[in-house]
Amino acid sequence: MSLKKVPLLRDPLLHFALIGGLLFAIDGLFNAGAADLEDIVITPSRVAHLASVFERSWQRPPNGEEMQKLVDNFVREEVLYREALKLGLESDDTVIRRRLRLKMEFLARDLVDSVEPAPEVLAQFFHDNRERYRVPARVSFRQILFSGDHRTAPAEDARALLATLAPAAVTDVEGDSHLLPRQFTDASAQEVDKQLGVGFAEQLMQQPQGQWVGPIRSEYGEHLVIIEAYTPEATAELASVRALVMRDWQAQQHSDTLDRQYLLLREGYRVRMESEASEQLRGDSASAAEVAAR
């Protein structure tokens, strides 16, 4: 359709009216945005936190330009975060739901961490769980290896040398060449087994102290050993393991506090199972039972 056939559209007054209305609408849009501006406050503590995170990652404090980028990135994140909330993007998002659950649980943990238990409370916890804090047996010994890789009858060779040794003799016989320590000092059973193979420590702990005995078999061959010192397993004193007991007490309190928090909050909700969901749940349970029965 030609503008010549529509005299109204050729009217300059109409053109000014349309332009004026458009400018008014644009001005109103920007003014409304200015009136609804939200504050994003950069506090000194926020700046310190951003700098601290940077320093932990880079092992140095940020310079001025890096600090400005950190602040700019925080502002960008905050703007997008707030806008995402306005759009409801957090709804029905499994990752966000789990993150928020973790944050709720962290609040309970922070509460526990800020509490210093009374000495008698920690002592009672230690007494109730003292089996956790047993000090393992430790042993100091020397050993001589007779390797099956180097000998046809390592056990017989070991017994032959043992017959020539005085009970607590200091011998310069080094045995077969190997990378194993010739002497262990104040070693736990776990440390011995790590070096000489699982089960060696159990055999060792059954031997008398202060005399050469053997041979004791390991995955490397046959060993003559002399136990020089032995400390049996015992329960630790609270003072020596207080930090560990404190950590375990806090872990227990974390768990108990989370349970109490949930039960308290749960009272504010009523859970209803829709009929279709209920049927589905029963169907899933029946299927699981059938699989288990097979």
C-alpha positions in Angstrom: 0.0 0.0 0.0 1.4 3.4 -1.0 1.8 6.2 1.6 0.2 8.6 -0.9 -3.1 6.6 -0.6 -2.9 7.0 3.3 -2.9 10.8 3.9 -2.9 10.2 7.7 0.6 8.6 7.6 1.9 11.7 5.7 0.8 14.0 8.4 3.9 15.6 10.1 2.0 16.0 13.4 1.5 12.3 13.5 5.2 11.7 12.9 6.2 14.0 15.8 3.6 12.3 18.0 5.0 8.8 17.3 8.6 9.9 17.8 7.7 11.7 21.0 5.9 8.6 22.3 8.8 6.4 21.5 11.3 8.7 23.3 9.0 8.9 26.3 8.8 5.1 26.4 12.6 4.7 26.2 13.1 7.4 28.8 10.6 5.7 31.1 12.3 2.4 30.6 15.7 3.7 31.7 14.3 5.8 34.5 12.4 2.8 35.8 15.6 0.7 35.7 17.4 3.5 37.6 14.7 3.6 40.3 14.9 -0.2 40.8 18.7 -0.4 41.0 19.9 -3.0 43.5 23.0 -2.4 45.6 26.0 -4.7 45.3 28.2 -3.8 48.3 31.9 -4.7 48.1 32.9 -4.8 51.8 36.5 -4.9 53.1 35.9 -8.4 54.3 34.8 -9.5 50.8 37.9 -7.9 49.3 40.0 -9.7 51.9 38.3 -13.0 51.1 38.9 -12.6 47.4 42.6 -11.8 48.0 42.9 -14.8 50.3 41.5 -17.2 47.8 43.9 -15.9 45.2 46.8 -16.2 47.5 46.0 -19.8 48.4 46.0 -20.7 44.7 49.0 -18.7 43.5 51.1 -18.6 46.7 51.3 -14.8 46.5 49.0 -11.8 47.1 47.3 -10.3 44.0 48.6 -7.0 42.6 46.4 -4.0 41.9 45.3 -5.1 38.5 44.6 -8.6 39.6 42.6 -7.4 42.6 40.4 -5.2 40.3 39.8 -8.2 38.1 38.8 -10.3 41.1 36.3 -7.6 42.2 35.0 -7.2 38.7 34.5 -10.9 38.4 32.6 -11.0 41.7 30.3 -8.2 40.6 29.7 -10.0 37.3 28.9 -13.2 39.2 26.6 -11.4 41.6 24.7 -9.7 38.8 24.1 -12.9 36.9 23.3 -14.8 40.1 20.6 -12.3 41.1 19.1 -12.3 37.6 19.1 -16.1 37.5 17.1 -16.1 40.8 14.6 -13.6 39.3 14.1 -16.0 36.4 13.7 -18.9 38.7 16.6 -20.8 37.2 17.4 -22.5 40.5 14.1 -24.4 40.5 14.2 -28.1 39.8 18.0 -28.1 39.4 19.5 -31.2 41.0 23.0 -29.7 41.3 21.8 -26.5 42.9 19.5 -28.5 45.3 22.5 -30.6 46.4 24.7 -27.5 46.8 22.1 -25.8 49.0 21.7 -28.9 51.1 25.4 -29.0 51.6 25.4 -25.3 52.6 22.7 -26.0 55.2 24.8 -28.9 56.6 27.9 -26.7 56.6 26.0 -24.3 58.8 25.5 -27.0 61.4 29.1 -28.1 61.2 30.3 -24.5 61.7 28.2 -24.3 64.8 29.8 -27.5 66.2 33.3 -26.3 65.3 32.8 -23.1 67.3 32.0 -25.1 70.4 34.8 -26.1 72.8 33.7 -29.2 74.8 34.2 -29.1 78.5 37.2 -31.3 79.7 34.9 -33.8 81.3 32.9 -34.2 78.1 36.0 -34.9 76.0 37.2 -37.3 78.7 33.9 -39.2 78.7 34.0 -39.5 74.9 37.6 -40.8 75.1 36.5 -43.3 77.8 33.5 -44.6 75.8 35.7 -45.0 72.6 39.1 -45.9 74.1 39.5 -48.9 71.8 39.9 -46.5 68.9 43.0 -45.1 70.4 45.1 -48.1 71.0 48.8 -47.6 70.4 50.1 -50.4 68.2 52.9 -52.6 69.3 56.4 -51.6 68.2 59.5 -53.5 67.6 63.2 -52.9 67.0 65.2 -55.7 65.3 68.0 -56.7 63.0 67.7 -59.2 60.2 69.9 -61.2 57.8 68.3 -62.3 54.5 69.0 -65.6 52.8 67.4 -65.1 49.3 65.9 -67.8 47.3 67.1 -66.0 44.2 70.7 -66.5 45.2 70.6 -69.9 47.0 69.2 -73.4 46.3 68.5 -74.0 50.0 68.1 -70.6 51.8 66.4 -72.1 54.9 69.2 -74.7 55.4 71.9 -72.0 55.0 70.1 -69.8 57.5 69.9 -72.6 60.1 73.6 -73.4 59.5 74.6 -69.8 60.3 72.2 -69.7 63.3 74.0 -72.7 64.8 77.3 -70.7 64.8 75.9 -67.5 66.4 75.9 -66.8 70.1 72.4 -65.9 71.3 72.9 -62.1 71.3 76.0 -61.9 69.1 76.8 -58.9 67.1 77.6 -60.3 63.7 79.0 -58.6 60.6 77.3 -61.1 58.3 75.1 -59.0 56.0 73.3 -61.8 54.2 72.4 -61.6 50.6 72.5 -58.3 48.8 69.1 -56.6 48.8 67.4 -53.2 49.2 65.6 -54.1 52.5 66.7 -52.3 55.7 69.0 -54.5 57.7 67.8 -52.9 60.9 64.3 -51.7 61.9 63.9 -49.2 64.8 60.6 -48.8 66.7 58.6 -50.1 63.8 54.9 -51.0 63.9 53.5 -54.2 62.5 52.1 -52.3 59.6 55.5 -50.8 58.8 57.2 -54.2 59.0 54.7 -55.9 56.7 55.0 -53.0 54.2 58.7 -53.8 53.9 58.8 -57.5 54.3 55.4 -58.7 53.2 52.0 -59.3 54.9 52.3 -61.8 57.8 56.0 -61.2 58.6 55.3 -59.0 61.6 52.9 -61.6 63.1 55.6 -64.2 63.0 58.2 -61.8 64.4 56.0 -60.8 67.4 56.0 -64.5 68.5 59.8 -64.7 68.8 61.8 -64.3 72.1 63.7 -61.1 72.7 67.5 -60.7 72.8 68.6 -63.7 70.8 69.0 -64.7 67.2 66.1 -66.8 65.9 64.8 -68.2 62.6 64.6 -68.7 59.9 61.4 -66.6 59.4 60.0 -66.7 55.9 59.1 -63.7 53.8 58.3 -63.1 50.2 62.0 -62.3 49.7 63.4 -65.5 51.3 64.4 -66.7 54.8 65.5 -64.4 57.6 67.4 -64.7 60.8 66.3 -62.0 63.2 67.2 -60.7 66.7 64.6 -58.6 68.5 66.4 -55.8 70.4 63.3 -54.0 71.9 59.6 -54.6 72.0 56.8 -52.4 73.2 53.4 -54.2 73.4 50.1 -52.7 72.2 48.5 -50.4 74.8 45.7 -47.8 75.2 46.9 -44.3 74.7 46.6 -41.6 77.4 44.1 -38.8 76.5 46.8 -36.2 76.7 48.8 -37.8 73.9 45.9 -38.2 71.5 43.7 -35.2 72.5 43.8 -33.7 69.0 42.6 -36.9 67.5 39.9 -37.4 70.1 38.7 -33.8 69.6 38.4 -34.4 65.8 36.4 -37.6 66.4 34.2 -35.8 69.0 33.5 -33.0 66.5 32.7 -35.6 63.7 30.2 -37.3 66.0 28.6 -34.0 67.0 28.4 -33.0 63.3 26.4 -36.2 62.6 24.2 -35.8 65.7 23.5 -32.1 65.0 22.6 -32.7 61.4 20.1 -35.4 62.5 18.6 -33.1 65.1 18.5 -30.2 62.6 16.7 -32.3 60.0 14.1 -33.7 62.5 13.3 -30.2 63.8 12.9 -28.8 60.3 11.0 -31.8 59.1 8.2 -31.0 61.6 7.4 -28.0 59.4 6.5 -30.1 56.4 3.8 -32.4 55.4 4.7 -35.0 52.8 1.9 -36.3 50.6 2.4 -39.1 48.1 0.4 -38.6 44.9 -1.4 -41.7 43.8 0.6 -42.3 40.6 3.8 -41.7 42.4 2.7 -44.1 45.2 1.9 -46.8 42.7 5.2 -46.3 41.0 7.0 -46.5 44.3 5.3 -49.8 45.1 6.1 -51.1 41.7 9.7 -50.3 42.0 9.8 -51.9 45.4 8.2 -55.1 44.1 10.7 -55.2 41.2 13.6 -54.8 43.5 12.3 -57.6 45.7 11.9 -59.9 42.7 15.5 -59.2 41.7 16.7 -59.9 45.2 14.8 -63.1 45.4 16.6 -64.4 42.2 
